[in-house]
């Protein structure tokens, strides 16, 4: 059988994956510092009360709309209004998660083989989504000097066939928000080269203390054609509910044509289930409390990590402004891959080597900040023992 070339990814398990599978089979007690699933992290907001809106009798009726139910979209408009962004419900499309949102946008904007600019370091899922939608990932770099910022020199001089520039705001895993200057640069580049901005803002509300960086959503960007993504997986810590959204903005003519074309794409699938759409307005009533609880967990763990690394030079915590991850530089002390293997093999602790996020240097590691404090602290203490601190 000849399978599609787009799915011809390497499937050989690397050393880290082999050790992890062996540990799980043996029943070894693992500390997972890659944890990104909030439903496994003991948060207080996860109570049976969350399920009550799913019993709405209105779920017995099916009223398909390519945009999604209006009352859900109006609630999302209200959320952006609190941020000073005025939107109309018809600018919003509901999707079955942000993965589907990316697929819709790649299909809307790109012909097979067209390039899309992605950030590096960045989340590896984006590479797979590009492959599955037959677009070519091309990377621009984020450089680090006290903070991660876009390296404008790494952008291509010629945007031949490039259809979109993708930003993650704040970026995963580096945690940097897009600055006003970077936002203006991206909008200018896209306007000049007739391509679109795709801004993934699923972590937008999880800013860290001490960050003076002003946060600006692309949802209000009308200079260039823009698509802003959000979703319940991060916003409400409910990845199992599978609901995301796209906000369409930009110059009137391009915006209207994009909406018309997206209506046909979305109407072809109609993949968002009715119960979640009906529940969204009720869940949104509590979104600030949920964000506060998750954010405080991340801040608490990051504070501990900062203190724990004070005597661990040359290992250092890299600066960031928000999100669910912390990035550490090993300073040439050891490679990311060898450290990850040794830590798992000898100390039963799993973390992300930097290469997972395409860091390139081989000298960074990434820790998730969601784990309960006692688990996180034990994992960090084992990491320091592994590094002989």
Secondary structure, DSSP 8 states (H G I E B T S, - for coil): ----GGG-------HHHHHHHHHHHHT---EETT---GGGTT-TT-SGGGGGGGG-GGGGS----TT--HHHHHHHHHHHHTTT----GGGEEEESSHHHHHHHHHHHH--TT-EEEEEES--THHHHHHHHTT-EEEEEEEEESSSEEE-GGGS-S--TT--EEEEESS-TTT-----HHHHHHHHHHHHHHT-EEEEE-TTTT-B-TT-------GGG--SS-EEEEEEHHHHSS-GGG--EEEEEESSHHHHHHHHHHHHHHHHHH--S-HHHHHHHHHHHTTHHHHHHHHHHHHHHHHHHHHHHTTTSTT-EE----BSSEEEEE-TTSS-HHHHHHHHHHHH-EE-EEGGGGT-SSS-EEEEES-S-HHHHHHHHHHHHHHTT-
